[in-house]
Amino acid sequence: MIVVAKLKARSGEESKMADALRAMVSKVEKEEGTLVYTLHQAQNDPAQFLFYEKYADGEALKAHSSTPYFKELFGTLKPLLNGAPEIEMYNELAGLQK
């Protein structure tokens, strides 16, 4: 199961958002069913962030979304966000990993 999450920071809050999102990556590292959890920042718009996430299955995603640190993150992000996050779910069809 693949999740793509896009978040946009309010003007002037890019650094705070980057710090909060980076901190999340180290916490997620301990989750067994989270296979990939990669944070990106847009080259042409530093306010735009993207997470590419890959989970073993729906249960792993549910476990991730139920953690205290996941819920805490959204409390931290609320005043930093410019609009609601865009979350999309995908099924992986093919890929390359080196």
MDTraj code that builds the backbone (N, CA, C; nanometers):
import mdtraj as md
import numpy as np

residues = "MET ILE VAL VAL ALA LYS LEU LYS ALA ARG SER GLY GLU GLU SER LYS MET ALA ASP ALA LEU ARG ALA MET VAL SER LYS VAL GLU LYS GLU GLU GLY THR LEU VAL TYR THR LEU HIS GLN ALA GLN ASN ASP PRO ALA GLN PHE LEU PHE TYR GLU LYS TYR ALA ASP GLY GLU ALA LEU LYS ALA HIS SER SER THR PRO TYR PHE LYS GLU LEU PHE GLY THR LEU LYS PRO LEU LEU ASN GLY ALA PRO GLU ILE GLU MET TYR ASN GLU LEU ALA GLY LEU GLN LYS".split()
xyz = np.array([
    [0.0841, -0.1167, 0.0000],
    [0.0000, 0.0000, 0.0000],
    [0.0891, 0.1236, 0.0000],
    [0.0594, 0.2155, -0.0898],
    [0.1363, 0.3386, -0.1049],
    [0.0502, 0.4574, -0.0643],
    [0.1121, 0.5503, 0.0084],
    [0.0459, 0.6756, 0.0460],
    [0.1352, 0.7898, 0.0004],
    [0.0750, 0.8892, -0.0636],
    [0.1439, 1.0121, -0.0998],
    [0.0723, 1.1246, -0.0258],
    [0.1467, 1.1944, 0.0580],
    [0.0891, 1.3038, 0.1374],
    [0.1600, 1.4334, 0.1005],
    [0.0811, 1.5336, 0.0603],
    [0.1353, 1.6648, 0.0263],
    [0.0897, 1.7648, 0.1320],
    [0.1855, 1.8428, 0.1811],
    [0.1569, 1.9441, 0.2821],
    [0.2212, 2.0748, 0.2388],
    [0.1525, 2.1842, 0.2621],
    [0.2069, 2.3155, 0.2265],
    [0.2160, 2.4003, 0.3525],
    [0.3326, 2.4597, 0.3722],
    [0.3566, 2.5446, 0.4890],
    [0.3075, 2.6868, 0.4618],
    [0.2642, 2.7523, 0.5680],
    [0.2346, 2.8948, 0.5581],
    [0.3659, 2.9680, 0.5292],
    [0.3552, 3.0818, 0.4644],
    [0.4726, 3.1626, 0.4347],
    [0.5480, 3.1951, 0.5642],
    [0.6775, 3.1697, 0.5648],
    [0.7612, 3.1949, 0.6809],
    [0.7705, 3.0795, 0.7789],
    [0.6905, 2.9748, 0.7584],
    [0.6883, 2.8601, 0.8497],
    [0.7561, 2.7364, 0.7909],
    [0.8223, 2.7531, 0.6766],
    [0.8829, 2.6393, 0.6069],
    [0.9849, 2.5651, 0.6940],
    [1.0686, 2.6384, 0.7627],
    [1.1731, 2.5769, 0.8443],
    [1.1141, 2.4987, 0.9617],
    [1.0148, 2.5557, 1.0277],
    [0.9496, 2.4866, 1.1392],
    [0.8817, 2.3593, 1.0910],
    [0.8167, 2.3677, 0.9735],
    [0.7496, 2.2488, 0.9208],
    [0.8522, 2.1428, 0.8832],
    [0.9600, 2.1825, 0.8199],
    [1.0643, 2.0862, 0.7815],
    [1.1186, 2.0151, 0.9055],
    [1.1423, 2.0894, 1.0122],
    [1.1940, 2.0294, 1.1357],
    [1.0947, 1.9287, 1.1943],
    [0.9663, 1.9653, 1.1981],
    [0.8634, 1.8763, 1.2539],
    [0.8499, 1.7492, 1.1696],
    [0.8545, 1.7638, 1.0384],
    [0.8401, 1.6473, 0.9502],
    [0.9641, 1.5579, 0.9564],
    [1.0824, 1.6178, 0.9620],
    [1.2056, 1.5385, 0.9751],
    [1.2046, 1.4570, 1.1040],
    [1.1581, 1.5172, 1.2119],
    [1.1533, 1.4474, 1.3411],
    [1.0610, 1.3258, 1.3332],
    [0.9592, 1.3347, 1.2523],
    [0.8649, 1.2233, 1.2377],
    [0.9333, 1.1019, 1.1741],
    [1.0223, 1.1256, 1.0810],
    [1.0888, 1.0158, 1.0097],
    [1.1630, 0.9250, 1.1073],
    [1.2350, 0.9819, 1.2022],
    [1.3106, 0.8984, 1.2968],
    [1.2176, 0.8171, 1.3864],
    [1.1001, 0.8687, 1.4160],
    [1.0037, 0.7939, 1.4978],
    [0.9431, 0.6784, 1.4195],
    [0.9141, 0.7014, 1.2938],
    [0.8508, 0.5992, 1.2091],
    [0.9474, 0.4855, 1.1772],
    [1.0754, 0.5132, 1.1849],
    [1.1781, 0.4127, 1.1545],
    [1.1593, 0.2841, 1.2345],
    [1.1011, 0.2938, 1.3523],
    [1.0826, 0.1775, 1.4402],
    [0.9603, 0.0926, 1.4039],
    [0.8754, 0.1412, 1.3153],
    [0.7532, 0.0676, 1.2795],
    [0.7867, -0.0477, 1.1846],
    [0.7501, -0.1679, 1.2232],
    [0.7835, -0.2855, 1.1419],
    [0.7159, -0.2857, 1.0056],
    [0.5906, -0.2485, 0.9985],
    [0.5160, -0.2566, 0.8729],
    [0.5341, -0.1379, 0.7811],
    [0.6093, -0.0370, 0.8249],
    [0.6380, 0.0780, 0.7393],
    [0.7664, 0.0478, 0.6646],
    [0.7548, 0.0276, 0.5343],
    [0.8670, -0.0152, 0.4523],
    [0.9470, 0.1015, 0.3964],
    [0.8773, 0.2096, 0.3600],
    [0.9409, 0.3306, 0.3067],
    [0.8674, 0.4502, 0.3652],
    [0.9417, 0.5512, 0.4074],
    [0.8816, 0.6728, 0.4621],
    [0.9786, 0.7856, 0.4298],
    [0.9602, 0.8486, 0.3158],
    [1.0562, 0.9434, 0.2636],
    [0.9948, 1.0822, 0.2529],
    [1.0632, 1.1799, 0.3092],
    [1.0197, 1.3187, 0.3064],
    [1.0921, 1.3927, 0.1950],
    [1.0176, 1.4740, 0.1207],
    [1.0727, 1.5551, 0.0114],
    [1.0271, 1.6997, 0.0285],
    [1.1074, 1.7922, -0.0237],
    [1.0698, 1.9331, -0.0285],
    [1.0849, 1.9781, -0.1730],
    [0.9842, 2.0462, -0.2257],
    [0.9847, 2.0875, -0.3657],
    [1.0995, 2.1842, -0.3946],
    [1.1657, 2.1640, -0.5068],
    [1.2766, 2.2509, -0.5467],
    [1.2276, 2.3906, -0.5840],
    [1.1124, 2.3981, -0.6479],
    [1.0634, 2.5278, -0.6957],
    [0.9705, 2.5974, -0.5959],
    [0.9366, 2.5308, -0.4856],
    [0.8489, 2.5902, -0.3847],
    [0.8835, 2.5306, -0.2492],
    [0.9711, 2.5954, -0.1725],
    [1.0149, 2.5389, -0.0449],
    [0.9049, 2.5247, 0.0594],
    [0.7875, 2.5772, 0.0317],
    [0.6744, 2.5613, 0.1240],
    [0.6016, 2.4289, 0.1011],
    [0.6334, 2.3598, -0.0089],
    [0.5627, 2.2372, -0.0471],
    [0.6440, 2.1145, -0.0044],
    [0.5812, 2.0264, 0.0742],
    [0.6446, 1.9041, 0.1219],
    [0.5652, 1.7833, 0.0736],
    [0.6348, 1.6719, 0.0558],
    [0.5700, 1.5493, 0.0102],
    [0.6304, 1.4317, 0.0855],
    [0.5426, 1.3464, 0.1364],
    [0.5847, 1.2189, 0.1931],
    [0.5475, 1.1091, 0.0938],
    [0.6429, 1.0207, 0.0653],
    [0.6158, 0.8977, -0.0083],
    [0.6271, 0.7859, 0.0945],
    [0.5180, 0.7128, 0.1124],
    [0.5118, 0.6108, 0.2170],
    [0.4707, 0.4769, 0.1567],
    [0.5338, 0.3709, 0.2038],
    [0.4986, 0.2364, 0.1583],
    [0.4809, 0.1488, 0.2810],
    [0.3659, 0.0829, 0.2866],
    [0.3308, -0.0021, 0.4004],
    [0.3126, -0.1460, 0.3540],
    [0.3425, -0.2390, 0.4432],
    [0.3287, -0.3816, 0.4120],
    [0.1839, -0.4153, 0.3776],
    [0.0897, -0.3496, 0.4469],
    [-0.0527, -0.3757, 0.4238],
    [-0.1352, -0.2683, 0.4944],
    [-0.2655, -0.2801, 0.4857],
    [-0.3552, -0.1848, 0.5487],
    [-0.3427, -0.1799, 0.6993],
    [-0.3125, -0.2929, 0.7594],
    [-0.2941, -0.2967, 0.9050],
    [-0.1723, -0.2153, 0.9478],
    [-0.0673, -0.2201, 0.8677],
    [0.0533, -0.1422, 0.8989],
    [0.0238, 0.0076, 0.8898],
    [-0.0532, 0.0465, 0.7900],
    [-0.0921, 0.1872, 0.7773],
    [-0.1794, 0.2292, 0.8953],
    [-0.2716, 0.1427, 0.9337],
    [-0.3585, 0.1722, 1.0484],
    [-0.2753, 0.1860, 1.1758],
    [-0.1776, 0.0983, 1.1937],
    [-0.0905, 0.1052, 1.3114],
    [-0.0121, 0.2368, 1.3122],
    [0.0406, 0.2763, 1.1972],
    [0.1146, 0.4020, 1.1854],
    [0.0255, 0.5202, 1.2220],
    [-0.0942, 0.5224, 1.1662],
    [-0.1876, 0.6339, 1.1872],
    [-0.2414, 0.6405, 1.3292],
    [-0.2244, 0.5346, 1.4048],
    [-0.2767, 0.5276, 1.5422],
    [-0.1719, 0.5607, 1.6479],
    [-0.0490, 0.5866, 1.6077],
    [0.0559, 0.6124, 1.7061],
    [0.0367, 0.7498, 1.7719],
    [0.0794, 0.7623, 1.8967],
    [0.0695, 0.8928, 1.9633],
    [0.1494, 1.0012, 1.8909],
    [0.2654, 0.9660, 1.8354],
    [0.3469, 1.0665, 1.7681],
    [0.2856, 1.1122, 1.6362],
    [0.2053, 1.0264, 1.5705],
    [0.1341, 1.0679, 1.4496],
    [0.0295, 1.1730, 1.4863],
    [-0.0462, 1.1457, 1.5898],
    [-0.1495, 1.2402, 1.6346],
    [-0.0846, 1.3706, 1.6833],
    [0.0271, 1.3594, 1.7526],
    [0.0991, 1.4775, 1.8022],
    [0.1497, 1.5636, 1.6865],
    [0.1952, 1.4989, 1.5789],
    [0.2454, 1.5721, 1.4630],
    [0.1392, 1.6661, 1.4088],
    [0.0176, 1.6186, 1.3952],
    [-0.0864, 1.7034, 1.3367],
    [-0.1233, 1.8188, 1.4293],
    [-0.1073, 1.8023, 1.5583],
    [-0.1243, 1.9143, 1.6504],
    [-0.0157, 2.0187, 1.6291],
    [0.1061, 1.9720, 1.6080],
    [0.2191, 2.0616, 1.5825],
    [0.2033, 2.1328, 1.4486],
    [0.1568, 2.0594, 1.3473],
    [0.1481, 2.1153, 1.2123],
    [0.0315, 2.2117, 1.1923],
    [-0.0730, 2.1954, 1.2693],
    [-0.1951, 2.2738, 1.2458],
    [-0.1686, 2.4234, 1.2258],
    [-0.0925, 2.4903, 1.3134],
    [-0.0699, 2.6330, 1.2913],
    [0.0313, 2.6644, 1.1800],
    [0.1012, 2.5621, 1.1310],
    [0.2031, 2.5823, 1.0277],
    [0.1497, 2.5591, 0.8872],
    [0.0372, 2.4896, 0.8760],
    [-0.0169, 2.4483, 0.7464],
    [-0.0892, 2.5608, 0.6736],
    [-0.0699, 2.5631, 0.5433],
    [-0.1451, 2.6506, 0.4544],
    [-0.2444, 2.5599, 0.3811],
    [-0.3610, 2.5402, 0.4398],
    [-0.4607, 2.4498, 0.3826],
    [-0.4473, 2.3096, 0.4386],
    [-0.5392, 2.2264, 0.4003],
    [-0.5415, 2.0876, 0.4474],
    [-0.4406, 2.0028, 0.3692],
    [-0.3802, 1.9037, 0.4341],
    [-0.2927, 1.8112, 0.3611],
    [-0.3724, 1.7356, 0.2544],
    [-0.3052, 1.7027, 0.1461],
    [-0.3640, 1.6191, 0.0410],
    [-0.3072, 1.4790, 0.0578],
    [-0.3946, 1.3818, 0.0815],
    [-0.3512, 1.2437, 0.1033],
    [-0.4131, 1.1569, -0.0067],
    [-0.3284, 1.0828, -0.0767],
    [-0.3768, 0.9923, -0.1803],
    [-0.3205, 0.8533, -0.1553],
    [-0.4020, 0.7520, -0.1832],
    [-0.3632, 0.6116, -0.1650],
    [-0.3471, 0.5470, -0.3031],
    [-0.2455, 0.4631, -0.3135],
    [-0.2166, 0.3951, -0.4397],
    [-0.1901, 0.2468, -0.4144],
    [-0.2128, 0.1676, -0.5170],
    [-0.1697, 0.0282, -0.5189],
    [-0.0465, 0.0231, -0.6104],
    [0.0589, -0.0389, -0.5630],
    [0.1798, -0.0497, -0.6430],
    [0.1589, -0.1510, -0.7536],
    [0.1925, -0.1109, -0.8767],
    [0.1758, -0.2006, -0.9928],
    [0.3096, -0.2554, -1.0412],
    [0.4134, -0.1731, -1.0371],
    [0.5459, -0.2154, -1.0819],
    [0.6466, -0.1188, -1.0213],
    [0.7716, -0.1627, -1.0113],
    [0.8711, -0.0737, -0.9541],
    [1.0111, -0.1236, -0.9762],
    [1.1033, -0.0372, -0.9436],
    [1.2448, -0.0674, -0.9542],
    [1.3111, -0.0209, -0.8257],
    [1.3902, -0.1069, -0.7664],
    [1.4596, -0.0713, -0.6445],
    [1.6033, -0.1185, -0.6574],
    [1.6977, -0.0290, -0.6414],
    [1.8398, -0.0656, -0.6554],
    [1.9112, -0.0510, -0.5262],
])
top = md.Topology()
chain = top.add_chain()
for i, resn in enumerate(residues, 1):
    res = top.add_residue(resn, chain, resSeq=i)
    for name in ("N", "CA", "C"):
        top.add_atom(name, md.element.get_by_symbol(name[0]), res)
traj = md.Trajectory(xyz[None], top)
